[in-house]
Amino acid sequence: MGNWKLEVGRMAMYMSFPVMLFHFFNQPTYFEEWVTNTKRQIFPPESKTDREDIQQLIADMRKKQMQAFEKE
């Protein structure tokens, strides 16, 4: 067993190491570009043709529902 200086040093290391890692890995400059690129891949910007396709699909679904409703 060591003396009190060794124990204080070990306790300081045990307490400061996780704090230093938390501080280092939570800097936005390290992962800001990665997050931005990932978001763009998952949620690409909406284009005009995509919006028109969605509106056409909605119109087709409503038309189909109205036909089914008229049959009943």
PDB file of N, H, CA, C and O in Angstrom:
ATOM      1  N   MET A   1       0.845  -1.176   0.000  1.00  0.00           N
ATOM      2  CA  MET A   1       0.000   0.000   0.000  1.00  0.00           C
ATOM      3  C   MET A   1       0.890   1.240   0.000  1.00  0.00           C
ATOM      4  O   MET A   1       1.994   1.240   0.545  1.00  0.00           O
ATOM      5  N   GLY A   2       0.385   2.277  -0.618  1.00  0.00           N
ATOM      6  H   GLY A   2      -0.511   2.278  -1.061  1.00  0.00           H
ATOM      7  CA  GLY A   2       1.133   3.519  -0.692  1.00  0.00           C
ATOM      8  C   GLY A   2       0.752   4.460   0.425  1.00  0.00           C
ATOM      9  O   GLY A   2      -0.147   4.195   1.223  1.00  0.00           O
ATOM     10  N   ASN A   3       1.450   5.541   0.454  1.00  0.00           N
ATOM     11  H   ASN A   3       2.180   5.756  -0.195  1.00  0.00           H
ATOM     12  CA  ASN A   3       1.118   6.536   1.471  1.00  0.00           C
ATOM     13  C   ASN A   3       0.001   7.445   0.968  1.00  0.00           C
ATOM     14  O   ASN A   3      -0.568   7.200  -0.095  1.00  0.00           O
ATOM     15  N   TRP A   4      -0.312   8.482   1.720  1.00  0.00           N
ATOM     16  H   TRP A   4       0.150   8.681   2.584  1.00  0.00           H
ATOM     17  CA  TRP A   4      -1.458   9.329   1.383  1.00  0.00           C
ATOM     18  C   TRP A   4      -1.255  10.089   0.075  1.00  0.00           C
ATOM     19  O   TRP A   4      -2.234  10.389  -0.608  1.00  0.00           O
ATOM     20  N   LYS A   5      -0.006  10.411  -0.297  1.00  0.00           N
ATOM     21  H   LYS A   5       0.789  10.167   0.258  1.00  0.00           H
ATOM     22  CA  LYS A   5       0.249  11.136  -1.542  1.00  0.00           C
ATOM     23  C   LYS A   5      -0.129  10.290  -2.752  1.00  0.00           C
ATOM     24  O   LYS A   5      -0.688  10.794  -3.726  1.00  0.00           O
ATOM     25  N   LEU A   6       0.180   9.008  -2.681  1.00  0.00           N
ATOM     26  H   LEU A   6       0.634   8.598  -1.890  1.00  0.00           H
ATOM     27  CA  LEU A   6      -0.175   8.105  -3.775  1.00  0.00           C
ATOM     28  C   LEU A   6      -1.690   7.982  -3.883  1.00  0.00           C
ATOM     29  O   LEU A   6      -2.235   7.992  -4.986  1.00  0.00           O
ATOM     30  N   GLU A   7      -2.365   7.869  -2.761  1.00  0.00           N
ATOM     31  H   GLU A   7      -1.923   7.862  -1.864  1.00  0.00           H
ATOM     32  CA  GLU A   7      -3.818   7.749  -2.767  1.00  0.00           C
ATOM     33  C   GLU A   7      -4.482   9.020  -3.312  1.00  0.00           C
ATOM     34  O   GLU A   7      -5.458   8.938  -4.058  1.00  0.00           O
ATOM     35  N   VAL A   8      -3.958  10.186  -2.944  1.00  0.00           N
ATOM     36  H   VAL A   8      -3.165  10.253  -2.338  1.00  0.00           H
ATOM     37  CA  VAL A   8      -4.503  11.444  -3.454  1.00  0.00           C
ATOM     38  C   VAL A   8      -4.273  11.537  -4.960  1.00  0.00           C
ATOM     39  O   VAL A   8      -5.156  11.971  -5.699  1.00  0.00           O
ATOM     40  N   GLY A   9      -3.100  11.133  -5.411  1.00  0.00           N
ATOM     41  H   GLY A   9      -2.383  10.780  -4.811  1.00  0.00           H
ATOM     42  CA  GLY A   9      -2.804  11.151  -6.850  1.00  0.00           C
ATOM     43  C   GLY A   9      -3.718  10.224  -7.625  1.00  0.00           C
ATOM     44  O   GLY A   9      -4.216  10.586  -8.691  1.00  0.00           O
ATOM     45  N   ARG A  10      -3.942   9.028  -7.097  1.00  0.00           N
ATOM     46  H   ARG A  10      -3.538   8.733  -6.232  1.00  0.00           H
ATOM     47  CA  ARG A  10      -4.834   8.073  -7.769  1.00  0.00           C
ATOM     48  C   ARG A  10      -6.263   8.605  -7.801  1.00  0.00           C
ATOM     49  O   ARG A  10      -6.943   8.489  -8.821  1.00  0.00           O
ATOM     50  N   MET A  11      -6.718   9.178  -6.712  1.00  0.00           N
ATOM     51  H   MET A  11      -6.166   9.272  -5.884  1.00  0.00           H
ATOM     52  CA  MET A  11      -8.073   9.707  -6.671  1.00  0.00           C
ATOM     53  C   MET A  11      -8.223  10.874  -7.652  1.00  0.00           C
ATOM     54  O   MET A  11      -9.257  10.999  -8.309  1.00  0.00           O
ATOM     55  N   ALA A  12      -7.218  11.711  -7.754  1.00  0.00           N
ATOM     56  H   ALA A  12      -6.378  11.609  -7.220  1.00  0.00           H
ATOM     57  CA  ALA A  12      -7.257  12.832  -8.693  1.00  0.00           C
ATOM     58  C   ALA A  12      -7.319  12.313 -10.128  1.00  0.00           C
ATOM     59  O   ALA A  12      -8.050  12.855 -10.957  1.00  0.00           O
ATOM     60  N   MET A  13      -6.554  11.268 -10.417  1.00  0.00           N
ATOM     61  H   MET A  13      -5.959  10.828  -9.743  1.00  0.00           H
ATOM     62  CA  MET A  13      -6.569  10.692 -11.760  1.00  0.00           C
ATOM     63  C   MET A  13      -7.920  10.053 -12.049  1.00  0.00           C
ATOM     64  O   MET A  13      -8.468  10.238 -13.136  1.00  0.00           O
ATOM     65  N   TYR A  14      -8.461   9.310 -11.103  1.00  0.00           N
ATOM     66  H   TYR A  14      -8.016   9.160 -10.220  1.00  0.00           H
ATOM     67  CA  TYR A  14      -9.760   8.664 -11.299  1.00  0.00           C
ATOM     68  C   TYR A  14     -10.871   9.684 -11.521  1.00  0.00           C
ATOM     69  O   TYR A  14     -11.814   9.418 -12.267  1.00  0.00           O
ATOM     70  N   MET A  15     -10.771  10.834 -10.890  1.00  0.00           N
ATOM     71  H   MET A  15     -10.005  11.049 -10.285  1.00  0.00           H
ATOM     72  CA  MET A  15     -11.821  11.843 -11.031  1.00  0.00           C
ATOM     73  C   MET A  15     -11.610  12.722 -12.255  1.00  0.00           C
ATOM     74  O   MET A  15     -12.583  13.150 -12.877  1.00  0.00           O
ATOM     75  N   SER A  16     -10.365  13.001 -12.613  1.00  0.00           N
ATOM     76  H   SER A  16      -9.575  12.654 -12.107  1.00  0.00           H
ATOM     77  CA  SER A  16     -10.125  13.936 -13.710  1.00  0.00           C
ATOM     78  C   SER A  16     -10.166  13.256 -15.082  1.00  0.00           C
ATOM     79  O   SER A  16     -10.506  13.908 -16.069  1.00  0.00           O
ATOM     80  N   PHE A  17      -9.837  11.991 -15.171  1.00  0.00           N
ATOM     81  H   PHE A  17      -9.560  11.461 -14.370  1.00  0.00           H
ATOM     82  CA  PHE A  17      -9.791  11.308 -16.468  1.00  0.00           C
ATOM     83  C   PHE A  17     -11.156  11.303 -17.158  1.00  0.00           C
ATOM     84  O   PHE A  17     -11.223  11.684 -18.327  1.00  0.00           O
ATOM     85  N   PRO A  18     -12.240  10.897 -16.509  1.00  0.00           N
ATOM     86  CA  PRO A  18     -13.537  10.942 -17.197  1.00  0.00           C
ATOM     87  C   PRO A  18     -13.982  12.364 -17.539  1.00  0.00           C
ATOM     88  O   PRO A  18     -14.628  12.582 -18.564  1.00  0.00           O
ATOM     89  N   VAL A  19     -13.642  13.321 -16.693  1.00  0.00           N
ATOM     90  H   VAL A  19     -13.117  13.143 -15.860  1.00  0.00           H
ATOM     91  CA  VAL A  19     -14.015  14.708 -16.962  1.00  0.00           C
ATOM     92  C   VAL A  19     -13.269  15.218 -18.189  1.00  0.00           C
ATOM     93  O   VAL A  19     -13.856  15.906 -19.024  1.00  0.00           O
ATOM     94  N   MET A  20     -11.999  14.895 -18.309  1.00  0.00           N
ATOM     95  H   MET A  20     -11.522  14.336 -17.631  1.00  0.00           H
ATOM     96  CA  MET A  20     -11.225  15.316 -19.481  1.00  0.00           C
ATOM     97  C   MET A  20     -11.765  14.661 -20.751  1.00  0.00           C
ATOM     98  O   MET A  20     -11.880  15.325 -21.781  1.00  0.00           O
ATOM     99  N   LEU A  21     -12.098  13.373 -20.695  1.00  0.00           N
ATOM    100  H   LEU A  21     -12.005  12.834 -19.858  1.00  0.00           H
ATOM    101  CA  LEU A  21     -12.667  12.702 -21.861  1.00  0.00           C
ATOM    102  C   LEU A  21     -14.007  13.306 -22.245  1.00  0.00           C
ATOM    103  O   LEU A  21     -14.273  13.516 -23.428  1.00  0.00           O
ATOM    104  N   PHE A  22     -14.848  13.587 -21.270  1.00  0.00           N
ATOM    105  H   PHE A  22     -14.632  13.416 -20.309  1.00  0.00           H
ATOM    106  CA  PHE A  22     -16.141  14.212 -21.538  1.00  0.00           C
ATOM    107  C   PHE A  22     -15.939  15.566 -22.214  1.00  0.00           C
ATOM    108  O   PHE A  22     -16.616  15.884 -23.192  1.00  0.00           O
ATOM    109  N   HIS A  23     -15.019  16.348 -21.697  1.00  0.00           N
ATOM    110  H   HIS A  23     -14.469  16.090 -20.903  1.00  0.00           H
ATOM    111  CA  HIS A  23     -14.757  17.668 -22.272  1.00  0.00           C
ATOM    112  C   HIS A  23     -14.219  17.543 -23.698  1.00  0.00           C
ATOM    113  O   HIS A  23     -14.644  18.290 -24.580  1.00  0.00           O
ATOM    114  N   PHE A  24     -13.306  16.628 -23.935  1.00  0.00           N
ATOM    115  H   PHE A  24     -12.960  16.022 -23.219  1.00  0.00           H
ATOM    116  CA  PHE A  24     -12.687  16.480 -25.248  1.00  0.00           C
ATOM    117  C   PHE A  24     -13.692  16.005 -26.293  1.00  0.00           C
ATOM    118  O   PHE A  24     -13.745  16.564 -27.389  1.00  0.00           O
ATOM    119  N   PHE A  25     -14.482  14.992 -25.978  1.00  0.00           N
ATOM    120  H   PHE A  25     -14.439  14.538 -25.088  1.00  0.00           H
ATOM    121  CA  PHE A  25     -15.368  14.397 -26.972  1.00  0.00           C
ATOM    122  C   PHE A  25     -16.687  15.147 -27.129  1.00  0.00           C
ATOM    123  O   PHE A  25     -17.470  14.795 -28.012  1.00  0.00           O
ATOM    124  N   ASN A  26     -16.964  16.140 -26.333  1.00  0.00           N
ATOM    125  H   ASN A  26     -16.329  16.426 -25.615  1.00  0.00           H
ATOM    126  CA  ASN A  26     -18.192  16.908 -26.478  1.00  0.00           C
ATOM    127  C   ASN A  26     -17.941  18.297 -27.050  1.00  0.00           C
ATOM    128  O   ASN A  26     -18.711  19.223 -26.799  1.00  0.00           O
ATOM    129  N   GLN A  27     -16.877  18.441 -27.810  1.00  0.00           N
ATOM    130  H   GLN A  27     -16.252  17.688 -28.015  1.00  0.00           H
ATOM    131  CA  GLN A  27     -16.627  19.695 -28.506  1.00  0.00           C
ATOM    132  C   GLN A  27     -17.349  19.656 -29.849  1.00  0.00           C
ATOM    133  O   GLN A  27     -17.116  18.735 -30.633  1.00  0.00           O
ATOM    134  N   PRO A  28     -18.216  20.624 -30.139  1.00  0.00           N
ATOM    135  CA  PRO A  28     -18.991  20.574 -31.379  1.00  0.00           C
ATOM    136  C   PRO A  28     -18.136  20.662 -32.634  1.00  0.00           C
ATOM    137  O   PRO A  28     -18.555  20.188 -33.691  1.00  0.00           O
ATOM    138  N   THR A  29     -16.962  21.251 -32.549  1.00  0.00           N
ATOM    139  H   THR A  29     -16.623  21.636 -31.691  1.00  0.00           H
ATOM    140  CA  THR A  29     -16.137  21.371 -33.746  1.00  0.00           C
ATOM    141  C   THR A  29     -15.664  20.012 -34.252  1.00  0.00           C
ATOM    142  O   THR A  29     -15.363  19.871 -35.437  1.00  0.00           O
ATOM    143  N   TYR A  30     -15.593  19.018 -33.386  1.00  0.00           N
ATOM    144  H   TYR A  30     -15.837  19.132 -32.423  1.00  0.00           H
ATOM    145  CA  TYR A  30     -15.111  17.703 -33.795  1.00  0.00           C
ATOM    146  C   TYR A  30     -16.142  16.916 -34.591  1.00  0.00           C
ATOM    147  O   TYR A  30     -15.774  16.116 -35.451  1.00  0.00           O
ATOM    148  N   PHE A  31     -17.426  17.128 -34.321  1.00  0.00           N
ATOM    149  H   PHE A  31     -17.725  17.778 -33.623  1.00  0.00           H
ATOM    150  CA  PHE A  31     -18.421  16.304 -34.991  1.00  0.00           C
ATOM    151  C   PHE A  31     -19.499  17.092 -35.715  1.00  0.00           C
ATOM    152  O   PHE A  31     -20.469  16.496 -36.184  1.00  0.00           O
ATOM    153  N   GLU A  32     -19.369  18.398 -35.824  1.00  0.00           N
ATOM    154  H   GLU A  32     -18.581  18.882 -35.443  1.00  0.00           H
ATOM    155  CA  GLU A  32     -20.384  19.222 -36.471  1.00  0.00           C
ATOM    156  C   GLU A  32     -20.540  18.876 -37.955  1.00  0.00           C
ATOM    157  O   GLU A  32     -21.662  18.751 -38.446  1.00  0.00           O
ATOM    158  N   GLU A  33     -19.440  18.723 -38.658  1.00  0.00           N
ATOM    159  H   GLU A  33     -18.529  18.824 -38.259  1.00  0.00           H
ATOM    160  CA  GLU A  33     -19.501  18.383 -40.086  1.00  0.00           C
ATOM    161  C   GLU A  33     -20.096  16.997 -40.293  1.00  0.00           C
ATOM    162  O   GLU A  33     -20.887  16.792 -41.213  1.00  0.00           O
ATOM    163  N   TRP A  34     -19.725  16.053 -39.450  1.00  0.00           N
ATOM    164  H   TRP A  34     -19.082  16.219 -38.702  1.00  0.00           H
ATOM    165  CA  TRP A  34     -20.256  14.691 -39.573  1.00  0.00           C
ATOM    166  C   TRP A  34     -21.772  14.676 -39.360  1.00  0.00           C
ATOM    167  O   TRP A  34     -22.495  14.010 -40.101  1.00  0.00           O
ATOM    168  N   VAL A  35     -22.251  15.404 -38.356  1.00  0.00           N
ATOM    169  H   VAL A  35     -21.664  15.945 -37.754  1.00  0.00           H
ATOM    170  CA  VAL A  35     -23.688  15.456 -38.072  1.00  0.00           C
ATOM    171  C   VAL A  35     -24.427  16.100 -39.240  1.00  0.00           C
ATOM    172  O   VAL A  35     -25.486  15.618 -39.642  1.00  0.00           O
ATOM    173  N   THR A  36     -23.882  17.179 -39.786  1.00  0.00           N
ATOM    174  H   THR A  36     -23.022  17.570 -39.459  1.00  0.00           H
ATOM    175  CA  THR A  36     -24.524  17.864 -40.899  1.00  0.00           C
ATOM    176  C   THR A  36     -24.619  16.958 -42.118  1.00  0.00           C
ATOM    177  O   THR A  36     -25.669  16.893 -42.757  1.00  0.00           O
ATOM    178  N   ASN A  37     -23.546  16.262 -42.447  1.00  0.00           N
ATOM    179  H   ASN A  37     -22.693  16.315 -41.928  1.00  0.00           H
ATOM    180  CA  ASN A  37     -23.566  15.360 -43.605  1.00  0.00           C
ATOM    181  C   ASN A  37     -24.527  14.197 -43.394  1.00  0.00           C
ATOM    182  O   ASN A  37     -25.229  13.800 -44.324  1.00  0.00           O
ATOM    183  N   THR A  38     -24.566  13.653 -42.197  1.00  0.00           N
ATOM    184  H   THR A  38     -23.996  13.975 -41.441  1.00  0.00           H
ATOM    185  CA  THR A  38     -25.475  12.546 -41.905  1.00  0.00           C
ATOM    186  C   THR A  38     -26.924  12.989 -42.013  1.00  0.00           C
ATOM    187  O   THR A  38     -27.750  12.262 -42.567  1.00  0.00           O
ATOM    188  N   LYS A  39     -27.245  14.160 -41.498  1.00  0.00           N
ATOM    189  H   LYS A  39     -26.575  14.750 -41.048  1.00  0.00           H
ATOM    190  CA  LYS A  39     -28.615  14.673 -41.602  1.00  0.00           C
ATOM    191  C   LYS A  39     -29.016  14.892 -43.055  1.00  0.00           C
ATOM    192  O   LYS A  39     -30.158  14.630 -43.434  1.00  0.00           O
ATOM    193  N   ARG A  40     -28.084  15.370 -43.862  1.00  0.00           N
ATOM    194  H   ARG A  40     -27.157  15.583 -43.554  1.00  0.00           H
ATOM    195  CA  ARG A  40     -28.392  15.580 -45.285  1.00  0.00           C
ATOM    196  C   ARG A  40     -28.616  14.260 -46.010  1.00  0.00           C
ATOM    197  O   ARG A  40     -29.413  14.202 -46.947  1.00  0.00           O
ATOM    198  N   GLN A  41     -27.934  13.209 -45.598  1.00  0.00           N
ATOM    199  H   GLN A  41     -27.287  13.256 -44.837  1.00  0.00           H
ATOM    200  CA  GLN A  41     -28.151  11.896 -46.214  1.00  0.00           C
ATOM    201  C   GLN A  41     -29.496  11.314 -45.789  1.00  0.00           C
ATOM    202  O   GLN A  41     -30.208  10.740 -46.613  1.00  0.00           O
ATOM    203  N   ILE A  42     -29.845  11.455 -44.529  1.00  0.00           N
ATOM    204  H   ILE A  42     -29.267  11.921 -43.859  1.00  0.00           H
ATOM    205  CA  ILE A  42     -31.090  10.880 -44.020  1.00  0.00           C
ATOM    206  C   ILE A  42     -32.293  11.704 -44.485  1.00  0.00           C
ATOM    207  O   ILE A  42     -33.299  11.143 -44.921  1.00  0.00           O
ATOM    208  N   PHE A  43     -32.193  13.019 -44.393  1.00  0.00           N
ATOM    209  H   PHE A  43     -31.376  13.475 -44.039  1.00  0.00           H
ATOM    210  CA  PHE A  43     -33.279  13.920 -44.776  1.00  0.00           C
ATOM    211  C   PHE A  43     -32.795  14.846 -45.887  1.00  0.00           C
ATOM    212  O   PHE A  43     -32.416  15.987 -45.620  1.00  0.00           O
ATOM    213  N   PRO A  44     -32.805  14.367 -47.128  1.00  0.00           N
ATOM    214  CA  PRO A  44     -32.305  15.227 -48.215  1.00  0.00           C
ATOM    215  C   PRO A  44     -33.233  16.423 -48.411  1.00  0.00           C
ATOM    216  O   PRO A  44     -34.416  16.354 -48.078  1.00  0.00           O
ATOM    217  N   PRO A  45     -32.701  17.512 -48.947  1.00  0.00           N
ATOM    218  CA  PRO A  45     -33.549  18.687 -49.183  1.00  0.00           C
ATOM    219  C   PRO A  45     -34.661  18.342 -50.175  1.00  0.00           C
ATOM    220  O   PRO A  45     -34.461  17.580 -51.121  1.00  0.00           O
ATOM    221  N   GLU A  46     -35.820  18.917 -49.935  1.00  0.00           N
ATOM    222  H   GLU A  46     -35.983  19.536 -49.166  1.00  0.00           H
ATOM    223  CA  GLU A  46     -36.979  18.607 -50.757  1.00  0.00           C
ATOM    224  C   GLU A  46     -36.869  19.338 -52.096  1.00  0.00           C
ATOM    225  O   GLU A  46     -36.594  20.537 -52.141  1.00  0.00           O
ATOM    226  N   SER A  47     -37.088  18.598 -53.185  1.00  0.00           N
ATOM    227  H   SER A  47     -37.312  17.624 -53.149  1.00  0.00           H
ATOM    228  CA  SER A  47     -37.049  19.220 -54.501  1.00  0.00           C
ATOM    229  C   SER A  47     -38.467  19.433 -55.006  1.00  0.00           C
ATOM    230  O   SER A  47     -39.423  18.882 -54.459  1.00  0.00           O
ATOM    231  N   LYS A  48     -38.594  20.230 -56.047  1.00  0.00           N
ATOM    232  H   LYS A  48     -37.817  20.678 -56.491  1.00  0.00           H
ATOM    233  CA  LYS A  48     -39.910  20.556 -56.583  1.00  0.00           C
ATOM    234  C   LYS A  48     -40.565  19.316 -57.193  1.00  0.00           C
ATOM    235  O   LYS A  48     -41.774  19.130 -57.055  1.00  0.00           O
ATOM    236  N   THR A  49     -39.790  18.472 -57.861  1.00  0.00           N
ATOM    237  H   THR A  49     -38.808  18.624 -57.973  1.00  0.00           H
ATOM    238  CA  THR A  49     -40.366  17.269 -58.471  1.00  0.00           C
ATOM    239  C   THR A  49     -40.870  16.300 -57.406  1.00  0.00           C
ATOM    240  O   THR A  49     -41.899  15.649 -57.592  1.00  0.00           O
ATOM    241  N   ASP A  50     -40.150  16.203 -56.298  1.00  0.00           N
ATOM    242  H   ASP A  50     -39.315  16.732 -56.148  1.00  0.00           H
ATOM    243  CA  ASP A  50     -40.606  15.336 -55.206  1.00  0.00           C
ATOM    244  C   ASP A  50     -41.939  15.832 -54.663  1.00  0.00           C
ATOM    245  O   ASP A  50     -42.847  15.041 -54.408  1.00  0.00           O
ATOM    246  N   ARG A  51     -42.049  17.133 -54.490  1.00  0.00           N
ATOM    247  H   ARG A  51     -41.311  17.776 -54.698  1.00  0.00           H
ATOM    248  CA  ARG A  51     -43.277  17.714 -53.956  1.00  0.00           C
ATOM    249  C   ARG A  51     -44.448  17.470 -54.914  1.00  0.00           C
ATOM    250  O   ARG A  51     -45.554  17.154 -54.475  1.00  0.00           O
ATOM    251  N   GLU A  52     -44.206  17.615 -56.211  1.00  0.00           N
ATOM    252  H   GLU A  52     -43.308  17.872 -56.568  1.00  0.00           H
ATOM    253  CA  GLU A  52     -45.257  17.363 -57.201  1.00  0.00           C
ATOM    254  C   GLU A  52     -45.682  15.899 -57.188  1.00  0.00           C
ATOM    255  O   GLU A  52     -46.870  15.595 -57.303  1.00  0.00           O
ATOM    256  N   ASP A  53     -44.715  14.990 -57.047  1.00  0.00           N
ATOM    257  H   ASP A  53     -43.750  15.237 -56.954  1.00  0.00           H
ATOM    258  CA  ASP A  53     -45.042  13.565 -56.978  1.00  0.00           C
ATOM    259  C   ASP A  53     -45.902  13.248 -55.756  1.00  0.00           C
ATOM    260  O   ASP A  53     -46.839  12.453 -55.836  1.00  0.00           O
ATOM    261  N   ILE A  54     -45.582  13.864 -54.650  1.00  0.00           N
ATOM    262  H   ILE A  54     -44.821  14.510 -54.585  1.00  0.00           H
ATOM    263  CA  ILE A  54     -46.362  13.637 -53.425  1.00  0.00           C
ATOM    264  C   ILE A  54     -47.781  14.155 -53.599  1.00  0.00           C
ATOM    265  O   ILE A  54     -48.740  13.489 -53.208  1.00  0.00           O
ATOM    266  N   GLN A  55     -47.919  15.333 -54.179  1.00  0.00           N
ATOM    267  H   GLN A  55     -47.140  15.875 -54.496  1.00  0.00           H
ATOM    268  CA  GLN A  55     -49.249  15.899 -54.402  1.00  0.00           C
ATOM    269  C   GLN A  55     -50.059  15.033 -55.366  1.00  0.00           C
ATOM    270  O   GLN A  55     -51.264  14.868 -55.179  1.00  0.00           O
ATOM    271  N   GLN A  56     -49.416  14.482 -56.391  1.00  0.00           N
ATOM    272  H   GLN A  56     -48.437  14.616 -56.543  1.00  0.00           H
ATOM    273  CA  GLN A  56     -50.094  13.597 -57.333  1.00  0.00           C
ATOM    274  C   GLN A  56     -50.541  12.310 -56.635  1.00  0.00           C
ATOM    275  O   GLN A  56     -51.642  11.823 -56.889  1.00  0.00           O
ATOM    276  N   LEU A  57     -49.712  11.767 -55.776  1.00  0.00           N
ATOM    277  H   LEU A  57     -48.818  12.163 -55.570  1.00  0.00           H
ATOM    278  CA  LEU A  57     -50.068  10.569 -55.033  1.00  0.00           C
ATOM    279  C   LEU A  57     -51.269  10.835 -54.125  1.00  0.00           C
ATOM    280  O   LEU A  57     -52.170  10.003 -54.021  1.00  0.00           O
ATOM    281  N   ILE A  58     -51.276  11.991 -53.472  1.00  0.00           N
ATOM    282  H   ILE A  58     -50.544  12.667 -53.557  1.00  0.00           H
ATOM    283  CA  ILE A  58     -52.401  12.341 -52.600  1.00  0.00           C
ATOM    284  C   ILE A  58     -53.689  12.441 -53.422  1.00  0.00           C
ATOM    285  O   ILE A  58     -54.737  11.947 -53.006  1.00  0.00           O
ATOM    286  N   ALA A  59     -53.605  13.075 -54.575  1.00  0.00           N
ATOM    287  H   ALA A  59     -52.754  13.476 -54.913  1.00  0.00           H
ATOM    288  CA  ALA A  59     -54.790  13.209 -55.434  1.00  0.00           C
ATOM    289  C   ALA A  59     -55.278  11.843 -55.899  1.00  0.00           C
ATOM    290  O   ALA A  59     -56.484  11.599 -55.926  1.00  0.00           O
ATOM    291  N   ASP A  60     -54.362  10.949 -56.264  1.00  0.00           N
ATOM    292  H   ASP A  60     -53.382  11.147 -56.241  1.00  0.00           H
ATOM    293  CA  ASP A  60     -54.751   9.600 -56.704  1.00  0.00           C
ATOM    294  C   ASP A  60     -55.416   8.818 -55.573  1.00  0.00           C
ATOM    295  O   ASP A  60     -56.406   8.122 -55.797  1.00  0.00           O
ATOM    296  N   MET A  61     -54.878   8.932 -54.370  1.00  0.00           N
ATOM    297  H   MET A  61     -54.073   9.498 -54.189  1.00  0.00           H
ATOM    298  CA  MET A  61     -55.456   8.219 -53.225  1.00  0.00           C
ATOM    299  C   MET A  61     -56.861   8.749 -52.910  1.00  0.00           C
ATOM    300  O   MET A  61     -57.768   7.968 -52.622  1.00  0.00           O
ATOM    301  N   ARG A  62     -57.037  10.052 -52.964  1.00  0.00           N
ATOM    302  H   ARG A  62     -56.301  10.687 -53.198  1.00  0.00           H
ATOM    303  CA  ARG A  62     -58.365  10.623 -52.721  1.00  0.00           C
ATOM    304  C   ARG A  62     -59.365  10.155 -53.781  1.00  0.00           C
ATOM    305  O   ARG A  62     -60.515   9.840 -53.474  1.00  0.00           O
ATOM    306  N   LYS A  63     -58.904  10.117 -55.031  1.00  0.00           N
ATOM    307  H   LYS A  63     -57.970  10.372 -55.280  1.00  0.00           H
ATOM    308  CA  LYS A  63     -59.774   9.661 -56.120  1.00  0.00           C
ATOM    309  C   LYS A  63     -60.189   8.216 -55.893  1.00  0.00           C
ATOM    310  O   LYS A  63     -61.352   7.860 -56.081  1.00  0.00           O
ATOM    311  N   LYS A  64     -59.227   7.378 -55.486  1.00  0.00           N
ATOM    312  H   LYS A  64     -58.282   7.668 -55.334  1.00  0.00           H
ATOM    313  CA  LYS A  64     -59.521   5.966 -55.231  1.00  0.00           C
ATOM    314  C   LYS A  64     -60.493   5.822 -54.057  1.00  0.00           C
ATOM    315  O   LYS A  64     -61.401   4.993 -54.108  1.00  0.00           O
ATOM    316  N   GLN A  65     -60.315   6.607 -53.020  1.00  0.00           N
ATOM    317  H   GLN A  65     -59.578   7.281 -52.979  1.00  0.00           H
ATOM    318  CA  GLN A  65     -61.218   6.563 -51.872  1.00  0.00           C
ATOM    319  C   GLN A  65     -62.633   7.001 -52.255  1.00  0.00           C
ATOM    320  O   GLN A  65     -63.618   6.411 -51.811  1.00  0.00           O
ATOM    321  N   MET A  66     -62.716   8.029 -53.072  1.00  0.00           N
ATOM    322  H   MET A  66     -61.916   8.508 -53.432  1.00  0.00           H
ATOM    323  CA  MET A  66     -64.031   8.505 -53.510  1.00  0.00           C
ATOM    324  C   MET A  66     -64.745   7.463 -54.366  1.00  0.00           C
ATOM    325  O   MET A  66     -65.961   7.303 -54.260  1.00  0.00           O
ATOM    326  N   GLN A  67     -64.002   6.754 -55.212  1.00  0.00           N
ATOM    327  H   GLN A  67     -63.014   6.883 -55.298  1.00  0.00           H
ATOM    328  CA  GLN A  67     -64.588   5.682 -56.023  1.00  0.00           C
ATOM    329  C   GLN A  67     -65.083   4.556 -55.139  1.00  0.00           C
ATOM    330  O   GLN A  67     -66.162   4.012 -55.371  1.00  0.00           O
ATOM    331  N   ALA A  68     -64.310   4.203 -54.132  1.00  0.00           N
ATOM    332  H   ALA A  68     -63.433   4.645 -53.944  1.00  0.00           H
ATOM    333  CA  ALA A  68     -64.724   3.140 -53.203  1.00  0.00           C
ATOM    334  C   ALA A  68     -65.943   3.599 -52.413  1.00  0.00           C
ATOM    335  O   ALA A  68     -66.839   2.797 -52.150  1.00  0.00           O
ATOM    336  N   PHE A  69     -65.994   4.848 -52.037  1.00  0.00           N
ATOM    337  H   PHE A  69     -65.266   5.500 -52.251  1.00  0.00           H
ATOM    338  CA  PHE A  69     -67.136   5.381 -51.293  1.00  0.00           C
ATOM    339  C   PHE A  69     -68.393   5.389 -52.158  1.00  0.00           C
ATOM    340  O   PHE A  69     -69.479   5.096 -51.659  1.00  0.00           O
ATOM    341  N   GLU A  70     -68.270   5.718 -53.446  1.00  0.00           N
ATOM    342  H   GLU A  70     -67.388   5.956 -53.852  1.00  0.00           H
ATOM    343  CA  GLU A  70     -69.410   5.740 -54.353  1.00  0.00           C
ATOM    344  C   GLU A  70     -69.960   4.340 -54.619  1.00  0.00           C
ATOM    345  O   GLU A  70     -71.161   4.172 -54.827  1.00  0.00           O
ATOM    346  N   LYS A  71     -69.081   3.336 -54.611  1.00  0.00           N
ATOM    347  H   LYS A  71     -68.105   3.472 -54.442  1.00  0.00           H
ATOM    348  CA  LYS A  71     -69.536   1.954 -54.815  1.00  0.00           C
ATOM    349  C   LYS A  71     -70.402   1.499 -53.651  1.00  0.00           C
ATOM    350  O   LYS A  71     -71.348   0.737 -53.849  1.00  0.00           O
ATOM    351  N   GLU A  72     -70.099   1.947 -52.461  1.00  0.00           N
ATOM    352  H   GLU A  72     -69.330   2.566 -52.300  1.00  0.00           H
ATOM    353  CA  GLU A  72     -70.864   1.557 -51.278  1.00  0.00           C
ATOM    354  C   GLU A  72     -72.161   2.266 -51.316  1.00  0.00           C
ATOM    355  O   GLU A  72     -72.984   2.097 -50.416  1.00  0.00           O
TER     356      GLU A  72
END
